[in-house]
Amino acid sequence: MSLKIAMVVPYFQPAWAYGGIPRLAYGLSRALQLRGNELRVVTTDALDAHSRTSAGVEQHHGIEIHRLSNLSNQLAYQHQLFLPRGAADALEAAVSQADVVHLHGWWHLLNNYALSAAARHQVPIVVTPNGTLLPLERKLAVKSLWHRFLGAPVQQAASRWIAVSRAEVNQFARAGIAADRIHLIYNGLDLGEFEELPERGSFRRQEGLGDAPMLLYLGKLTPRKGVDHLIEALSRLQNPDARLIVAGNDMGVRAGLEQRVRSLELGERVRFVGLVTGERRRSALADADVLVYPSSDEIFGLVPFEGLLAGTPAVVSDDCGCGELVAQARAGELVRFGDSTALARSLDRLLADAERRRRMVSRGRAFIQRHFAWPRIALQTESVYRVAIAD
């Protein structure tokens, strides 16, 4: 029997500037809809630092999307403070018709409006924080107060919790969530997105890199992403021709990183290209020799697996949830977070061995096809919904 599912997420397709959650919520919604379920998504008009999408109701591949207008786009993007107009009414309408409510992310008021509606209509709640449950990195005092007054009621009411890595299972346990309420389901990937890649070398030509060894960091620029350690590692590489492309939206640290590049006299060896999306993003992933993901406190991390689908192996910090899977697949190397010397050694090894890189990619692609395809993830998630409904 098909299910009526209310998805609640503060940003949704095509708000790729907000990172992994909008991509994951969309991929899951699409896969669940293809299984015959009825999807209503309640989200906001957040798009990126400067733009919004159109508020209102739309149909997208069979998914009904309710976009609510944020009071301030700047507050939404710079401070992750989403103040959507009409949230109570929109969630009342969506939840009242649902068999289950699925909340994505943690630090936003949509969850609380959904909680009120779910309590009135006795609809079970499933939560996927995707690494956001515990306060990390910024505004720790504010987040502590938020959790006490706004997060705790949602945590108490939630029927089931989906962790996307073993690291997040441990995080849930530290937060006091009972083990029998936790389900481990990895994040999914759209394998079809990488079946046809852009012409090889197109990104290199755009950036004037020629045949130089290319390292790629792709992600937000925040303190815990470890880009400062990557820049330090670049200065220690044996190969002076290697170039580093830093691709991602700045969340306040780019100026400091650029100053570090200057102090190490790396000059044109490091290039900041901003947020890349669509074909240019796939082109960057395909043209890189090695993708580097040096983050800390990263619960999953999609980018290393997208790199593998594009033909590029990764060096990953051991503090990333995806690290255990990269190691299991033997599709890259792990280094200790913050150890620039070890990171440089790992990069030197991979840059010097093209055949080893090809073997890693082959193993990684096979692993991804077995574990991360959206039809598999949707089936697992639907099983959790049915358990929550039966509770």
Short mmCIF file of the C-alpha atoms (twelve columns), coordinates in Angstrom:
data_MODEL
# 
_entry.id   MODEL 
# 
loop_
_atom_site.group_PDB 
_atom_site.id 
_atom_site.type_symbol 
_atom_site.label_atom_id 
_atom_site.label_alt_id 
_atom_site.label_comp_id 
_atom_site.label_asym_id 
_atom_site.label_seq_id 
_atom_site.Cartn_x 
_atom_site.Cartn_y 
_atom_site.Cartn_z 
_atom_site.pdbx_PDB_model_num 
ATOM 1   C CA . MET A 1   0.000  0.000  0.000   1 
ATOM 2   C CA . SER A 2   1.353  3.434  -0.925  1 
ATOM 3   C CA . LEU A 3   1.984  6.086  1.723   1 
ATOM 4   C CA . LYS A 4   1.167  9.775  1.997   1 
ATOM 5   C CA . ILE A 5   4.386  11.462 3.101   1 
ATOM 6   C CA . ALA A 6   4.914  15.044 4.280   1 
ATOM 7   C CA . MET A 7   8.558  16.082 3.778   1 
ATOM 8   C CA . VAL A 8   9.706  19.087 5.796   1 
ATOM 9   C CA . VAL A 9   13.000 20.742 4.853   1 
ATOM 10  C CA . PRO A 10  14.111 24.408 5.001   1 
ATOM 11  C CA . TYR A 11  15.686 24.332 1.514   1 
ATOM 12  C CA . PHE A 12  14.898 22.117 -1.437  1 
ATOM 13  C CA . GLN A 13  15.728 21.652 -5.102  1 
ATOM 14  C CA . PRO A 14  17.277 23.740 -6.676  1 
ATOM 15  C CA . ALA A 15  18.853 25.359 -3.563  1 
ATOM 16  C CA . TRP A 16  22.198 23.607 -4.111  1 
ATOM 17  C CA . ALA A 17  24.111 26.477 -2.440  1 
ATOM 18  C CA . TYR A 18  22.881 25.114 0.905   1 
ATOM 19  C CA . GLY A 19  24.904 21.919 0.594   1 
ATOM 20  C CA . GLY A 20  23.898 18.292 0.781   1 
ATOM 21  C CA . ILE A 21  20.499 18.365 2.506   1 
ATOM 22  C CA . PRO A 22  18.493 19.868 -0.389  1 
ATOM 23  C CA . ARG A 23  20.079 17.385 -2.812  1 
ATOM 24  C CA . LEU A 24  19.342 14.473 -0.491  1 
ATOM 25  C CA . ALA A 25  15.790 15.493 0.354   1 
ATOM 26  C CA . TYR A 26  15.033 15.893 -3.346  1 
ATOM 27  C CA . GLY A 27  16.653 12.596 -4.341  1 
ATOM 28  C CA . LEU A 28  14.731 10.726 -1.652  1 
ATOM 29  C CA . SER A 29  11.431 12.435 -2.516  1 
ATOM 30  C CA . ARG A 30  11.860 11.583 -6.180  1 
ATOM 31  C CA . ALA A 31  12.716 7.939  -5.438  1 
ATOM 32  C CA . LEU A 32  9.794  7.551  -3.031  1 
ATOM 33  C CA . GLN A 33  7.411  9.076  -5.570  1 
ATOM 34  C CA . LEU A 34  8.640  6.637  -8.223  1 
ATOM 35  C CA . ARG A 35  7.694  3.826  -5.825  1 
ATOM 36  C CA . GLY A 36  4.075  5.033  -5.971  1 
ATOM 37  C CA . ASN A 37  3.987  7.120  -2.780  1 
ATOM 38  C CA . GLU A 38  2.318  10.529 -2.529  1 
ATOM 39  C CA . LEU A 39  4.785  13.303 -1.641  1 
ATOM 40  C CA . ARG A 40  4.110  16.780 -0.283  1 
ATOM 41  C CA . VAL A 41  7.192  18.873 0.466   1 
ATOM 42  C CA . VAL A 42  6.952  21.946 2.690   1 
ATOM 43  C CA . THR A 43  10.013 24.166 2.325   1 
ATOM 44  C CA . THR A 44  11.010 27.819 1.937   1 
ATOM 45  C CA . ASP A 45  11.984 30.013 -0.989  1 
ATOM 46  C CA . ALA A 46  15.699 29.889 -0.011  1 
ATOM 47  C CA . LEU A 47  17.984 29.543 -3.053  1 
ATOM 48  C CA . ASP A 48  21.413 31.114 -2.451  1 
ATOM 49  C CA . ALA A 49  23.116 34.170 -0.942  1 
ATOM 50  C CA . HIS A 50  21.451 36.637 -3.299  1 
ATOM 51  C CA . SER A 51  18.331 35.012 -4.729  1 
ATOM 52  C CA . ARG A 52  15.101 33.273 -3.832  1 
ATOM 53  C CA . THR A 53  12.890 30.884 -5.718  1 
ATOM 54  C CA . SER A 54  9.241  31.735 -6.298  1 
ATOM 55  C CA . ALA A 55  6.964  31.139 -3.322  1 
ATOM 56  C CA . GLY A 56  3.786  29.156 -3.900  1 
ATOM 57  C CA . VAL A 57  2.691  25.634 -4.800  1 
ATOM 58  C CA . GLU A 58  4.162  23.736 -7.736  1 
ATOM 59  C CA . GLN A 59  4.272  20.209 -9.129  1 
ATOM 60  C CA . HIS A 60  7.690  18.784 -9.949  1 
ATOM 61  C CA . HIS A 61  7.912  15.205 -11.310 1 
ATOM 62  C CA . GLY A 62  4.813  14.250 -9.354  1 
ATOM 63  C CA . ILE A 63  5.985  15.904 -6.107  1 
ATOM 64  C CA . GLU A 64  3.797  18.656 -4.657  1 
ATOM 65  C CA . ILE A 65  6.088  21.412 -3.365  1 
ATOM 66  C CA . HIS A 66  4.877  24.196 -1.059  1 
ATOM 67  C CA . ARG A 67  7.468  26.997 -0.985  1 
ATOM 68  C CA . LEU A 68  7.022  29.572 1.763   1 
ATOM 69  C CA . SER A 69  8.481  33.072 1.603   1 
ATOM 70  C CA . ASN A 70  11.227 33.750 4.166   1 
ATOM 71  C CA . LEU A 71  11.031 37.023 6.039   1 
ATOM 72  C CA . SER A 72  14.700 37.667 5.145   1 
ATOM 73  C CA . ASN A 73  16.866 35.908 2.581   1 
ATOM 74  C CA . GLN A 74  20.001 37.288 4.247   1 
ATOM 75  C CA . LEU A 75  19.032 35.821 7.619   1 
ATOM 76  C CA . ALA A 76  18.271 32.512 5.930   1 
ATOM 77  C CA . TYR A 77  21.598 32.246 4.095   1 
ATOM 78  C CA . GLN A 78  24.076 33.961 6.391   1 
ATOM 79  C CA . HIS A 79  22.610 32.843 9.731   1 
ATOM 80  C CA . GLN A 80  20.491 29.798 8.821   1 
ATOM 81  C CA . LEU A 81  17.532 31.580 10.412  1 
ATOM 82  C CA . PHE A 82  14.471 30.642 8.391   1 
ATOM 83  C CA . LEU A 83  11.348 32.692 9.153   1 
ATOM 84  C CA . PRO A 84  8.766  31.408 6.662   1 
ATOM 85  C CA . ARG A 85  5.454  33.202 6.340   1 
ATOM 86  C CA . GLY A 86  2.392  30.956 6.473   1 
ATOM 87  C CA . ALA A 87  4.248  27.938 7.868   1 
ATOM 88  C CA . ALA A 88  1.569  26.952 10.379  1 
ATOM 89  C CA . ASP A 89  -1.203 26.814 7.776   1 
ATOM 90  C CA . ALA A 90  0.933  25.046 5.164   1 
ATOM 91  C CA . LEU A 91  2.054  22.363 7.579   1 
ATOM 92  C CA . GLU A 92  -1.419 21.907 8.999   1 
ATOM 93  C CA . ALA A 93  -2.667 21.205 5.471   1 
ATOM 94  C CA . ALA A 94  0.201  18.849 4.575   1 
ATOM 95  C CA . VAL A 95  0.373  16.925 7.852   1 
ATOM 96  C CA . SER A 96  -3.388 16.492 8.186   1 
ATOM 97  C CA . GLN A 97  -3.356 14.411 4.984   1 
ATOM 98  C CA . ALA A 98  -0.159 12.466 5.746   1 
ATOM 99  C CA . ASP A 99  0.542  8.991  7.083   1 
ATOM 100 C CA . VAL A 100 4.015  10.066 8.242   1 
ATOM 101 C CA . VAL A 101 6.044  13.272 8.578   1 
ATOM 102 C CA . HIS A 102 9.753  13.269 7.675   1 
ATOM 103 C CA . LEU A 103 11.814 16.148 9.068   1 
ATOM 104 C CA . HIS A 104 15.168 17.008 7.445   1 
ATOM 105 C CA . GLY A 105 17.751 19.128 9.250   1 
ATOM 106 C CA . TRP A 106 17.441 20.409 12.784  1 
ATOM 107 C CA . TRP A 107 17.930 24.138 13.344  1 
ATOM 108 C CA . HIS A 108 14.761 25.530 11.785  1 
ATOM 109 C CA . LEU A 109 11.238 26.433 12.873  1 
ATOM 110 C CA . LEU A 110 9.462  24.339 10.243  1 
ATOM 111 C CA . ASN A 111 10.118 21.330 12.480  1 
ATOM 112 C CA . ASN A 112 8.186  22.946 15.331  1 
ATOM 113 C CA . TYR A 113 5.207  23.869 13.164  1 
ATOM 114 C CA . ALA A 114 5.224  20.290 11.870  1 
ATOM 115 C CA . LEU A 115 5.404  18.964 15.439  1 
ATOM 116 C CA . SER A 116 2.270  20.889 16.421  1 
ATOM 117 C CA . ALA A 117 0.335  19.620 13.420  1 
ATOM 118 C CA . ALA A 118 1.557  16.041 13.902  1 
ATOM 119 C CA . ALA A 119 0.455  16.074 17.536  1 
ATOM 120 C CA . ARG A 120 -3.034 17.296 16.601  1 
ATOM 121 C CA . HIS A 121 -3.483 14.639 13.922  1 
ATOM 122 C CA . GLN A 122 -1.507 11.837 15.627  1 
ATOM 123 C CA . VAL A 123 0.891  11.443 12.709  1 
ATOM 124 C CA . PRO A 124 4.277  9.843  13.505  1 
ATOM 125 C CA . ILE A 125 7.498  11.792 12.970  1 
ATOM 126 C CA . VAL A 126 10.727 10.498 11.420  1 
ATOM 127 C CA . VAL A 127 13.837 12.691 11.651  1 
ATOM 128 C CA . THR A 128 16.972 12.815 9.491   1 
ATOM 129 C CA . PRO A 129 19.224 15.573 10.918  1 
ATOM 130 C CA . ASN A 130 22.052 14.698 8.493   1 
ATOM 131 C CA . GLY A 131 24.768 15.809 10.879  1 
ATOM 132 C CA . THR A 132 22.972 18.815 12.353  1 
ATOM 133 C CA . LEU A 133 21.609 17.434 15.638  1 
ATOM 134 C CA . LEU A 134 24.465 18.513 17.913  1 
ATOM 135 C CA . PRO A 135 25.635 22.160 18.004  1 
ATOM 136 C CA . LEU A 136 28.930 22.471 16.137  1 
ATOM 137 C CA . GLU A 137 31.244 25.210 14.897  1 
ATOM 138 C CA . ARG A 138 29.187 28.407 15.128  1 
ATOM 139 C CA . LYS A 139 26.700 30.112 17.472  1 
ATOM 140 C CA . LEU A 140 27.058 27.392 20.100  1 
ATOM 141 C CA . ALA A 141 25.322 29.341 22.887  1 
ATOM 142 C CA . VAL A 142 22.372 30.218 20.647  1 
ATOM 143 C CA . LYS A 143 22.087 26.626 19.463  1 
ATOM 144 C CA . SER A 144 22.155 25.353 23.043  1 
ATOM 145 C CA . LEU A 145 19.206 27.603 23.927  1 
ATOM 146 C CA . TRP A 146 17.425 26.649 20.706  1 
ATOM 147 C CA . HIS A 147 17.751 22.963 21.472  1 
ATOM 148 C CA . ARG A 148 16.534 23.414 25.030  1 
ATOM 149 C CA . PHE A 149 13.345 25.251 24.107  1 
ATOM 150 C CA . LEU A 150 12.638 24.255 20.501  1 
ATOM 151 C CA . GLY A 151 14.667 21.146 19.697  1 
ATOM 152 C CA . ALA A 152 13.940 19.108 22.815  1 
ATOM 153 C CA . PRO A 153 10.155 18.874 22.203  1 
ATOM 154 C CA . VAL A 154 10.785 17.596 18.666  1 
ATOM 155 C CA . GLN A 155 13.349 15.096 19.941  1 
ATOM 156 C CA . GLN A 156 10.890 13.779 22.529  1 
ATOM 157 C CA . ALA A 157 8.081  13.418 20.002  1 
ATOM 158 C CA . ALA A 158 10.036 11.775 17.182  1 
ATOM 159 C CA . SER A 159 9.159  8.148  16.635  1 
ATOM 160 C CA . ARG A 160 12.171 7.125  14.548  1 
ATOM 161 C CA . TRP A 161 15.585 8.565  13.697  1 
ATOM 162 C CA . ILE A 162 17.597 7.934  10.541  1 
ATOM 163 C CA . ALA A 163 21.393 8.114  10.873  1 
ATOM 164 C CA . VAL A 164 23.370 8.353  7.653   1 
ATOM 165 C CA . SER A 165 26.613 6.928  9.070   1 
ATOM 166 C CA . ARG A 166 27.908 5.058  12.106  1 
ATOM 167 C CA . ALA A 167 29.348 8.362  13.289  1 
ATOM 168 C CA . GLU A 168 25.820 9.764  13.412  1 
ATOM 169 C CA . VAL A 169 24.537 6.675  15.236  1 
ATOM 170 C CA . ASN A 170 27.082 7.509  17.945  1 
ATOM 171 C CA . GLN A 171 26.022 11.147 17.873  1 
ATOM 172 C CA . PHE A 172 22.390 10.151 18.433  1 
ATOM 173 C CA . ALA A 173 23.419 7.979  21.371  1 
ATOM 174 C CA . ARG A 174 25.266 10.934 22.945  1 
ATOM 175 C CA . ALA A 175 22.085 12.981 22.558  1 
ATOM 176 C CA . GLY A 176 20.151 10.373 24.558  1 
ATOM 177 C CA . ILE A 177 18.163 8.791  21.718  1 
ATOM 178 C CA . ALA A 178 17.285 5.154  22.411  1 
ATOM 179 C CA . ALA A 179 19.146 2.633  20.245  1 
ATOM 180 C CA . ASP A 180 15.928 0.878  19.208  1 
ATOM 181 C CA . ARG A 181 14.697 4.143  17.635  1 
ATOM 182 C CA . ILE A 182 17.766 4.572  15.416  1 
ATOM 183 C CA . HIS A 183 18.025 3.237  11.856  1 
ATOM 184 C CA . LEU A 184 21.231 3.402  9.807   1 
ATOM 185 C CA . ILE A 185 20.533 4.296  6.170   1 
ATOM 186 C CA . TYR A 186 23.300 5.772  4.037   1 
ATOM 187 C CA . ASN A 187 22.714 8.824  1.900   1 
ATOM 188 C CA . GLY A 188 21.747 8.151  -1.697  1 
ATOM 189 C CA . LEU A 189 23.290 9.270  -4.966  1 
ATOM 190 C CA . ASP A 190 21.809 9.922  -8.394  1 
ATOM 191 C CA . LEU A 191 23.925 7.508  -10.441 1 
ATOM 192 C CA . GLY A 192 22.359 8.760  -13.662 1 
ATOM 193 C CA . GLU A 193 23.803 12.242 -13.095 1 
ATOM 194 C CA . PHE A 194 27.264 10.861 -13.849 1 
ATOM 195 C CA . GLU A 195 26.491 8.461  -16.704 1 
ATOM 196 C CA . GLU A 196 27.340 11.117 -19.281 1 
ATOM 197 C CA . LEU A 197 30.176 13.382 -18.175 1 
ATOM 198 C CA . PRO A 198 31.253 16.646 -19.808 1 
ATOM 199 C CA . GLU A 199 34.126 16.515 -22.269 1 
ATOM 200 C CA . ARG A 200 37.373 15.753 -20.451 1 
ATOM 201 C CA . GLY A 201 39.579 18.781 -20.040 1 
ATOM 202 C CA . SER A 202 36.844 21.412 -20.345 1 
ATOM 203 C CA . PHE A 203 37.215 22.631 -16.760 1 
ATOM 204 C CA . ARG A 204 41.004 22.660 -17.090 1 
ATOM 205 C CA . ARG A 205 40.739 24.779 -20.223 1 
ATOM 206 C CA . GLN A 206 38.377 27.221 -18.519 1 
ATOM 207 C CA . GLU A 207 40.847 27.646 -15.661 1 
ATOM 208 C CA . GLY A 208 44.001 27.573 -17.789 1 
ATOM 209 C CA . LEU A 209 45.483 24.577 -15.955 1 
ATOM 210 C CA . GLY A 210 46.867 22.675 -18.929 1 
ATOM 211 C CA . ASP A 211 48.217 19.259 -17.904 1 
ATOM 212 C CA . ALA A 212 49.239 20.267 -14.373 1 
ATOM 213 C CA . PRO A 213 48.236 17.810 -11.623 1 
ATOM 214 C CA . MET A 214 44.893 19.053 -10.316 1 
ATOM 215 C CA . LEU A 215 43.675 18.720 -6.737  1 
ATOM 216 C CA . LEU A 216 40.062 19.654 -6.020  1 
ATOM 217 C CA . TYR A 217 38.258 20.727 -2.877  1 
ATOM 218 C CA . LEU A 218 34.492 21.039 -3.410  1 
ATOM 219 C CA . GLY A 219 32.278 22.223 -0.570  1 
ATOM 220 C CA . LYS A 220 31.372 25.133 1.662   1 
ATOM 221 C CA . LEU A 221 34.173 27.282 3.056   1 
ATOM 222 C CA . THR A 222 33.785 27.078 6.833   1 
ATOM 223 C CA . PRO A 223 36.390 26.553 9.593   1 
ATOM 224 C CA . ARG A 224 35.719 22.849 10.108  1 
ATOM 225 C CA . LYS A 225 36.130 21.993 6.424   1 
ATOM 226 C CA . GLY A 226 39.917 21.918 6.871   1 
ATOM 227 C CA . VAL A 227 40.833 23.878 3.731   1 
ATOM 228 C CA . ASP A 228 43.573 25.638 5.708   1 
ATOM 229 C CA . HIS A 229 45.247 22.270 6.320   1 
ATOM 230 C CA . LEU A 230 44.902 21.416 2.634   1 
ATOM 231 C CA . ILE A 231 46.639 24.653 1.634   1 
ATOM 232 C CA . GLU A 232 49.423 23.842 4.089   1 
ATOM 233 C CA . ALA A 233 49.724 20.350 2.590   1 
ATOM 234 C CA . LEU A 234 50.006 21.810 -0.909  1 
ATOM 235 C CA . SER A 235 53.056 23.797 0.202   1 
ATOM 236 C CA . ARG A 236 54.706 20.520 1.273   1 
ATOM 237 C CA . LEU A 237 54.059 18.498 -1.891  1 
ATOM 238 C CA . GLN A 238 57.057 17.091 -3.731  1 
ATOM 239 C CA . ASN A 239 55.449 18.048 -7.032  1 
ATOM 240 C CA . PRO A 240 55.724 21.850 -7.433  1 
ATOM 241 C CA . ASP A 241 53.455 21.792 -10.502 1 
ATOM 242 C CA . ALA A 242 50.347 20.603 -8.629  1 
ATOM 243 C CA . ARG A 243 47.449 23.056 -8.580  1 
ATOM 244 C CA . LEU A 244 44.588 23.283 -6.062  1 
ATOM 245 C CA . ILE A 245 41.083 24.327 -7.078  1 
ATOM 246 C CA . VAL A 246 38.915 25.457 -4.153  1 
ATOM 247 C CA . ALA A 247 35.275 25.381 -5.264  1 
ATOM 248 C CA . GLY A 248 32.541 26.369 -2.864  1 
ATOM 249 C CA . ASN A 249 30.485 29.192 -1.412  1 
ATOM 250 C CA . ASP A 250 32.252 31.310 1.202   1 
ATOM 251 C CA . MET A 251 30.746 31.301 4.696   1 
ATOM 252 C CA . GLY A 252 33.204 33.857 6.053   1 
ATOM 253 C CA . VAL A 253 36.666 32.253 5.862   1 
ATOM 254 C CA . ARG A 254 37.863 32.855 2.283   1 
ATOM 255 C CA . ALA A 255 39.792 36.050 3.092   1 
ATOM 256 C CA . GLY A 256 41.790 34.211 5.753   1 
ATOM 257 C CA . LEU A 257 42.503 31.327 3.394   1 
ATOM 258 C CA . GLU A 258 43.691 33.706 0.680   1 
ATOM 259 C CA . GLN A 259 46.003 35.366 3.205   1 
ATOM 260 C CA . ARG A 260 47.444 31.948 4.056   1 
ATOM 261 C CA . VAL A 261 48.073 31.280 0.346   1 
ATOM 262 C CA . ARG A 262 50.001 34.547 0.137   1 
ATOM 263 C CA . SER A 263 52.027 33.871 3.292   1 
ATOM 264 C CA . LEU A 264 53.085 30.463 1.920   1 
ATOM 265 C CA . GLU A 265 53.944 32.094 -1.430  1 
ATOM 266 C CA . LEU A 266 51.751 29.644 -3.330  1 
ATOM 267 C CA . GLY A 267 50.553 32.287 -5.786  1 
ATOM 268 C CA . GLU A 268 48.693 30.834 -8.776  1 
ATOM 269 C CA . ARG A 269 48.969 27.293 -7.430  1 
ATOM 270 C CA . VAL A 270 45.690 27.882 -5.529  1 
ATOM 271 C CA . ARG A 271 42.580 29.164 -7.248  1 
ATOM 272 C CA . PHE A 272 39.252 30.017 -5.575  1 
ATOM 273 C CA . VAL A 273 36.454 29.610 -8.114  1 
ATOM 274 C CA . GLY A 274 33.334 30.012 -5.942  1 
ATOM 275 C CA . LEU A 275 30.261 27.790 -6.025  1 
ATOM 276 C CA . VAL A 276 30.108 25.452 -9.021  1 
ATOM 277 C CA . THR A 277 26.908 23.687 -10.063 1 
ATOM 278 C CA . GLY A 278 25.506 21.566 -12.879 1 
ATOM 279 C CA . GLU A 279 27.789 20.689 -15.765 1 
ATOM 280 C CA . ARG A 280 30.652 22.834 -14.499 1 
ATOM 281 C CA . ARG A 281 30.556 20.941 -11.195 1 
ATOM 282 C CA . ARG A 282 30.658 17.558 -12.941 1 
ATOM 283 C CA . SER A 283 33.444 18.840 -15.194 1 
ATOM 284 C CA . ALA A 284 35.553 19.863 -12.195 1 
ATOM 285 C CA . LEU A 285 35.047 16.454 -10.580 1 
ATOM 286 C CA . ALA A 286 35.961 14.635 -13.798 1 
ATOM 287 C CA . ASP A 287 39.069 16.714 -14.563 1 
ATOM 288 C CA . ALA A 288 40.649 16.484 -11.102 1 
ATOM 289 C CA . ASP A 289 43.398 13.953 -10.458 1 
ATOM 290 C CA . VAL A 290 42.559 13.717 -6.742  1 
ATOM 291 C CA . LEU A 291 39.622 15.076 -4.763  1 
ATOM 292 C CA . VAL A 292 40.432 16.159 -1.202  1 
ATOM 293 C CA . TYR A 293 37.878 16.156 1.615   1 
ATOM 294 C CA . PRO A 294 39.773 17.227 4.769   1 
ATOM 295 C CA . SER A 295 36.805 18.080 7.041   1 
ATOM 296 C CA . SER A 296 36.163 17.472 10.724  1 
ATOM 297 C CA . ASP A 297 32.833 16.501 12.317  1 
ATOM 298 C CA . GLU A 298 31.399 15.607 8.909   1 
ATOM 299 C CA . ILE A 299 28.640 13.058 9.433   1 
ATOM 300 C CA . PHE A 300 28.644 11.755 5.867   1 
ATOM 301 C CA . GLY A 301 29.993 13.728 2.911   1 
ATOM 302 C CA . LEU A 302 28.615 13.107 -0.591  1 
ATOM 303 C CA . VAL A 303 31.413 14.739 -2.560  1 
ATOM 304 C CA . PRO A 304 34.013 11.928 -2.379  1 
ATOM 305 C CA . PHE A 305 31.473 9.506  -3.836  1 
ATOM 306 C CA . GLU A 306 30.439 11.938 -6.543  1 
ATOM 307 C CA . GLY A 307 34.115 12.235 -7.374  1 
ATOM 308 C CA . LEU A 308 34.398 8.481  -7.757  1 
ATOM 309 C CA . LEU A 309 31.396 8.426  -10.102 1 
ATOM 310 C CA . ALA A 310 33.162 11.100 -12.142 1 
ATOM 311 C CA . GLY A 311 36.388 9.065  -12.213 1 
ATOM 312 C CA . THR A 312 38.370 10.719 -9.409  1 
ATOM 313 C CA . PRO A 313 39.557 9.064  -6.164  1 
ATOM 314 C CA . ALA A 314 39.608 10.923 -2.862  1 
ATOM 315 C CA . VAL A 315 41.776 11.597 0.142   1 
ATOM 316 C CA . VAL A 316 39.421 11.940 3.103   1 
ATOM 317 C CA . SER A 317 39.841 13.004 6.710   1 
ATOM 318 C CA . ASP A 318 39.355 10.233 9.254   1 
ATOM 319 C CA . ASP A 319 36.872 12.537 11.018  1 
ATOM 320 C CA . CYS A 320 34.321 12.219 8.195   1 
ATOM 321 C CA . GLY A 321 31.469 9.730  8.313   1 
ATOM 322 C CA . CYS A 322 32.184 8.813  4.700   1 
ATOM 323 C CA . GLY A 323 35.746 7.850  5.663   1 
ATOM 324 C CA . GLU A 324 34.732 4.422  6.958   1 
ATOM 325 C CA . LEU A 325 32.975 3.734  3.653   1 
ATOM 326 C CA . VAL A 326 35.838 5.019  1.495   1 
ATOM 327 C CA . ALA A 327 38.149 2.700  3.449   1 
ATOM 328 C CA . GLN A 328 35.717 -0.211 3.199   1 
ATOM 329 C CA . ALA A 329 35.475 0.264  -0.561  1 
ATOM 330 C CA . ARG A 330 39.268 0.747  -0.866  1 
ATOM 331 C CA . ALA A 331 38.425 3.764  -3.023  1 
ATOM 332 C CA . GLY A 332 40.762 6.359  -1.533  1 
ATOM 333 C CA . GLU A 333 43.042 7.164  1.365   1 
ATOM 334 C CA . LEU A 334 42.272 8.329  4.907   1 
ATOM 335 C CA . VAL A 335 44.418 10.800 6.832   1 
ATOM 336 C CA . ARG A 336 44.160 12.201 10.336  1 
ATOM 337 C CA . PHE A 337 42.282 15.485 10.439  1 
ATOM 338 C CA . GLY A 338 44.636 18.461 10.633  1 
ATOM 339 C CA . ASP A 339 47.804 16.503 9.811   1 
ATOM 340 C CA . SER A 340 49.092 18.474 6.821   1 
ATOM 341 C CA . THR A 341 52.272 16.405 6.554   1 
ATOM 342 C CA . ALA A 342 50.365 13.120 6.310   1 
ATOM 343 C CA . LEU A 343 47.954 14.711 3.843   1 
ATOM 344 C CA . ALA A 344 50.849 15.845 1.637   1 
ATOM 345 C CA . ARG A 345 52.372 12.348 1.679   1 
ATOM 346 C CA . SER A 346 49.041 10.790 0.707   1 
ATOM 347 C CA . LEU A 347 48.571 13.243 -2.150  1 
ATOM 348 C CA . ASP A 348 52.104 12.655 -3.397  1 
ATOM 349 C CA . ARG A 349 51.487 8.893  -3.477  1 
ATOM 350 C CA . LEU A 350 48.278 9.191  -5.453  1 
ATOM 351 C CA . LEU A 351 49.530 11.801 -7.891  1 
ATOM 352 C CA . ALA A 352 52.490 9.561  -8.707  1 
ATOM 353 C CA . ASP A 353 50.409 6.442  -9.419  1 
ATOM 354 C CA . ALA A 354 47.729 6.798  -12.093 1 
ATOM 355 C CA . GLU A 355 47.064 3.057  -12.210 1 
ATOM 356 C CA . ARG A 356 46.339 2.958  -8.485  1 
ATOM 357 C CA . ARG A 357 43.926 5.854  -8.908  1 
ATOM 358 C CA . ARG A 358 42.099 3.932  -11.658 1 
ATOM 359 C CA . ARG A 359 41.752 0.846  -9.445  1 
ATOM 360 C CA . MET A 360 40.340 2.944  -6.625  1 
ATOM 361 C CA . VAL A 361 37.748 4.465  -8.946  1 
ATOM 362 C CA . SER A 362 36.709 1.048  -10.241 1 
ATOM 363 C CA . ARG A 363 36.227 -0.336 -6.737  1 
ATOM 364 C CA . GLY A 364 34.461 2.830  -5.582  1 
ATOM 365 C CA . ARG A 365 31.955 2.834  -8.420  1 
ATOM 366 C CA . ALA A 366 31.024 -0.783 -7.759  1 
ATOM 367 C CA . PHE A 367 30.578 -0.035 -4.039  1 
ATOM 368 C CA . ILE A 368 28.361 2.978  -4.758  1 
ATOM 369 C CA . GLN A 369 26.137 1.010  -7.113  1 
ATOM 370 C CA . ARG A 370 25.623 -1.651 -4.433  1 
ATOM 371 C CA . HIS A 371 24.962 0.670  -1.493  1 
ATOM 372 C CA . PHE A 372 23.905 4.190  -2.515  1 
ATOM 373 C CA . ALA A 373 21.442 3.874  -5.415  1 
ATOM 374 C CA . TRP A 374 18.267 5.823  -4.636  1 
ATOM 375 C CA . PRO A 375 15.832 2.918  -5.222  1 
ATOM 376 C CA . ARG A 376 17.592 0.979  -2.448  1 
ATOM 377 C CA . ILE A 377 17.639 3.988  -0.094  1 
ATOM 378 C CA . ALA A 378 13.948 4.724  -0.762  1 
ATOM 379 C CA . LEU A 379 12.972 1.134  0.031   1 
ATOM 380 C CA . GLN A 380 14.888 1.230  3.320   1 
ATOM 381 C CA . THR A 381 13.388 4.589  4.256   1 
ATOM 382 C CA . GLU A 382 9.869  3.448  3.427   1 
ATOM 383 C CA . SER A 383 10.405 0.490  5.774   1 
ATOM 384 C CA . VAL A 384 11.232 2.919  8.591   1 
ATOM 385 C CA . TYR A 385 8.057  4.884  7.851   1 
ATOM 386 C CA . ARG A 386 5.980  1.732  8.167   1 
ATOM 387 C CA . VAL A 387 7.619  0.879  11.485  1 
ATOM 388 C CA . ALA A 388 6.883  4.400  12.749  1 
ATOM 389 C CA . ILE A 389 3.248  4.133  11.652  1 
ATOM 390 C CA . ALA A 390 2.901  0.792  13.427  1 
ATOM 391 C CA . ASP A 391 4.399  2.082  16.719  1 
# 
